Amino acid sequence: MAATIEGQDRVLAAAQQIVKSLNTSTNVDTDDMLMILSSFDNRLSKLSNMMTSSSSSTPTSANAAAAAGDSFVDPRFEAAEQLVLHWNSPPNADPDSTFDYLAAVDEIIQMTEDLNVQPENDPLMDRAEAALQHAMTHLEDEFRHILIGNTVSFDAGRLHESSFIRRCSISSSAVEIPDFETGTLSEDQEDVSSGRYNHVKGKSLGGDEFSLDLVYPDAMIDLREIANRMIRSGYEKECCQVYSSVRREVLDECLAILGIEKLSIEEVHRIEWQSLDEKMKKWIYAVKVLVRILLSAEKSLCEQIFVGSELIKEVCFMETAKGCVMQLLNFGEAVAIGRRSSEKLFRILDMYDALADVLSDIDLLFNDEAGEMVCSEAKGVLDGLGEAAIGTFVEFENAVQREASKKPTQGGEIHPLTRYVMNYVKLLVDYSDTLNGLLEKLESGMEPDSSRTDNGDNSELENVAPLARRLMLLIKSLEGNLEGKSRMYEDCGMQFIFLMNNVHYIVQKVKDSELQKLLGDQWVRKRRGQIRQHATSYLRASWSKVLSCLKDEGLSGSSSNASKVALKERFKNFNACFEEIYRIQTGWKVPDAQLREELRISISEKVLPAYRSFLGRFGSHLESGRNAGKYIKYTLEDLEGYLLDLFEGTPLVLHHMRRKGT
């Protein structure tokens, strides 16, 4: 019995300390004190029963209230009310304190639920609702405090090192192409090849999951417990507002770290191309990161915190994620409706591919009725980017047709238009699937365009994919443009050298890339035939006059009775013609070494045998006379050596004067 009394004394002392901390009067009956404490710790329930039975003759506060005619107030509610109204420390300061506070909140919630079916207890209901409102205000602040304090910083460095992001990266080099609208072309002859532009098609995460914690795991229990009580109390709106406002700011900060700015459509349209190109690349990267990683983690966070309430999960996620998604979509729309220029095509296609790759993810993330708007906007921007890509491609086709620069290339070299167009076309092959899909949509709603297909030979356009057909027509337009440019050269021989160089360049670009698969072997063989035709036409235009000097016509019919005067004139004319060709055509340029060698061999095969034969038949008539070296200036070996100087792009003059018989 003494042990029992001693235990009661310790409990009462603890209870008095709690009451003192709650700023309530210490004049509380022992019976009520134990009843209050037992509501927070069931270990005191037996002691409470013992105290009640041992002091049954002593009136409790509840009995006193009943004797006074007042409604009975559950002491557990009073204790919970006092704990809630006088709480000063944050619940997360101590796990036991948090447990006690939430237990008190539960008691008040239960009281309000019980009183809802007892309309006669309006005064008590007012007390319960006031206490509940006070508790919810505190929990709202605490929810915000925990959510902010336990947010994991966005580690862009770690993200960038992940293999998923490396697969989705875009090269920093932009494609360098001519300004067709002004007709100005860069004099820089450097190739724009795929080595300078690394397009990597977007890929899904697949098995390469990238785990991302948005909130430290230790805080998840408290957030879930607080959210559960706010929702149960009818304060789900306030809970959602706190959650979405905090998380929106975090996502905005993540976008800023990824280099995404908030820009209006008008601001986007005023950006210079180089700066816009950088922003487009950052957008491509950010779309993949936001949808595949950040929003996926955000959706998971909502599901962990708002357990058991599908509607709250959907609303919180929607309110959190909608803003950043719309920010990205607005930029995409601005690009789609902006001014079309050829240099934008590849970035627009990259943007189209990036958005197309994550569209199914967006549908899964925003799969409720409220999310339909986001999905619809994303599809609309995707369609807009597709239309912009095809519109830009058509503009490029038209620009190739109407490009009218009047400055001929020096030495009949490859024209800048040919370089840029073929490198442009070569890069387009990386987007074959995308462009074929977009062109199929375009062509399905169009009447046949006779201006594009009536080119005299449609056989190579049959049974090919839309992109292959358009590229064939584009290159044919280029070839037609080059035909016109060749006529700027007065020398007919140079016209054919120019055409040969450019068609050869076109063929090499096709052979060295996936273009050959797209255009086919027959297409390549046809262009090789054109190269041979241009080479033959060159030989005829440049060397016919030289070869005519080595013919027998006009030399009295036979080598024995040939007039020396006529022979001297022939050799003199040959020398003059050869020296003139040498002086001019050493300045011409055939850049491809193999083509240059083949062309020299073709010249040698025509000129050297004719010279050998002519010299053999008639050389003896002049060699015995005076000043023979004035007419027979070159040996066969001399000519063979001089032919090796042709087409190097450096004009030379023959100074060798070989004199025989002097």
LINUR-V45204 format. One record per backbone hydrogen bond with DSSP energy under -0.5 kcal/mol. CO is the residue of the C=O (numbers start at 1). NH is the residue of the N-H. Records with the same first field share a line. If there is no record, write none. Layout:
BEGIN
CO: NH + NH
END
This chain:
BEGIN
1: 5
2: 6
3: 7
4: 8
5: 9
6: 10
7: 11
8: 12
9: 13
10: 14
11: 15
12: 16
13: 17
14: 18
15: 19
16: 20
17: 21
18: 22
19: 24
20: 23
26: 28
29: 33
30: 34
31: 35
32: 36
33: 37
34: 38
35: 39
36: 39
37: 40 + 41
41: 44
42: 45
44: 48
45: 49
46: 50
47: 51
48: 52
49: 53
50: 54
51: 55
53: 56
55: 58
57: 59
60: 64
61: 65
62: 66
63: 67
64: 68
65: 70
66: 69
74: 77 + 78
75: 79
76: 80
77: 81
78: 82
79: 83
80: 84
81: 85
82: 86
84: 87
90: 93
91: 94
94: 98
95: 99
96: 100
97: 101
98: 102
99: 103
100: 104
101: 105
102: 106
103: 107
104: 108
105: 109
106: 110
107: 111
108: 112
109: 113
110: 114
111: 115
112: 116
114: 117
115: 118
118: 121
121: 125
122: 126
123: 127
124: 128
125: 129
126: 130
127: 131
128: 132
129: 133
130: 134
131: 135
132: 136
133: 137
134: 138
135: 139
136: 140
137: 141
138: 142
139: 143
140: 144
141: 145
142: 146
143: 147
144: 148
145: 149
146: 150
148: 151
150: 216
153: 155
154: 156
155: 159
156: 160
157: 161
158: 162
159: 162
162: 166
163: 167
164: 168
166: 169
175: 177
178: 180
179: 183 + 184
184: 179
191: 193
193: 196 + 197
197: 199
198: 171 + 200
199: 201
205: 208
207: 209
209: 211
212: 214
214: 152
216: 219
217: 220
219: 223
220: 224
221: 225
222: 226
223: 227
224: 228
225: 229
226: 230
227: 231
228: 232
229: 233
230: 235
231: 234
235: 239
236: 240
237: 241
238: 242
239: 243
240: 244
241: 245
242: 246
243: 247
244: 248
245: 249
246: 250
247: 251
248: 252
249: 253
250: 254
251: 255
252: 256
253: 257
254: 258
255: 260
256: 259
259: 261
261: 263
264: 268
265: 269
266: 270
267: 270
268: 271
272: 276
273: 277
274: 278
275: 279
276: 280
277: 281
278: 282
279: 283
280: 284
281: 285
282: 286
283: 287
284: 288
285: 289
286: 290
287: 291
288: 292
289: 293 + 294
290: 295
293: 297
294: 298
295: 299
296: 300
297: 301
298: 302
299: 303
300: 304
301: 305
302: 306
305: 307
306: 309
309: 313
310: 314
311: 315
312: 316
313: 317
314: 318
315: 319
316: 320
317: 321
318: 322
321: 325
322: 326
323: 327
324: 328
325: 329
326: 330
327: 331
328: 332
329: 333
330: 334
331: 335
332: 336
333: 337
335: 338
341: 344
342: 345
344: 348
345: 349
346: 350
347: 351
348: 352
349: 353
350: 354
351: 355
352: 356
353: 357
354: 358
355: 359
356: 359 + 360
358: 362
359: 363
360: 364
361: 365
362: 366
364: 367
365: 367
369: 372
370: 373
371: 375
372: 376
373: 377
374: 378
375: 379
376: 380
377: 381
378: 382
379: 383
380: 384
381: 385
382: 386
383: 387
384: 388
385: 389
386: 390
387: 391
388: 392
389: 393
390: 394
391: 395
392: 396
393: 397
394: 398
395: 399
396: 400
397: 401
398: 402
399: 403
406: 408
409: 412
410: 413
411: 589
415: 418 + 419
416: 420
417: 421
418: 422
419: 423
420: 424
421: 425
422: 426
423: 427
424: 428
425: 429
426: 429
427: 430
428: 431
429: 432
431: 435
432: 436
433: 437
434: 438
435: 439
436: 440
437: 441
438: 442
439: 443
440: 444
441: 445
442: 445
443: 446
448: 450
449: 452 + 453
450: 454
453: 455
458: 461 + 462
459: 462
461: 464
465: 469
466: 470
467: 471
468: 472
469: 473
470: 474
471: 475
472: 476
473: 477
474: 478
475: 479
476: 480
477: 481
478: 482
479: 483
480: 484
481: 485
482: 486
483: 487
484: 487
485: 488
486: 489
490: 492
491: 495
492: 496
493: 497
494: 498
495: 499
496: 500
497: 501
498: 502
499: 503
500: 504
501: 505
502: 506
503: 507
504: 508
505: 509
506: 510
507: 511
508: 512
510: 513 + 516
513: 516
514: 518
515: 519
516: 520
520: 524
521: 525
522: 526
523: 527
524: 528
525: 529
526: 530
527: 531
528: 532
529: 533
530: 534
531: 535
532: 536
533: 537
534: 538
535: 539
536: 540
537: 541
538: 542
539: 543
540: 544
543: 547
544: 548
545: 549
546: 549
547: 550
548: 551
552: 555
555: 558
563: 567
564: 568
565: 569
566: 570
567: 571
568: 572
569: 573
570: 574
571: 575
572: 576
573: 577
574: 578
575: 579
576: 580
577: 581
578: 582
579: 583
580: 584
581: 585
582: 586 + 652
584: 587
585: 647
586: 648 + 649 + 650
588: 649
589: 591
592: 596
593: 597
594: 598
595: 599
596: 600
597: 601
598: 602
599: 603
600: 604
601: 605
602: 606
603: 606 + 607
604: 608 + 609
606: 610
607: 611
608: 612
609: 613
610: 614
611: 615
612: 616
613: 617
614: 618
615: 619
618: 621 + 622
619: 622 + 623
620: 624
622: 625
625: 628
627: 630
628: 631 + 632
631: 633
633: 658
635: 639
636: 640
637: 641
638: 642
639: 643
640: 644
641: 644
642: 645
643: 646
645: 648
647: 590
656: 658
657: 659
658: 660
660: 628 + 629
END
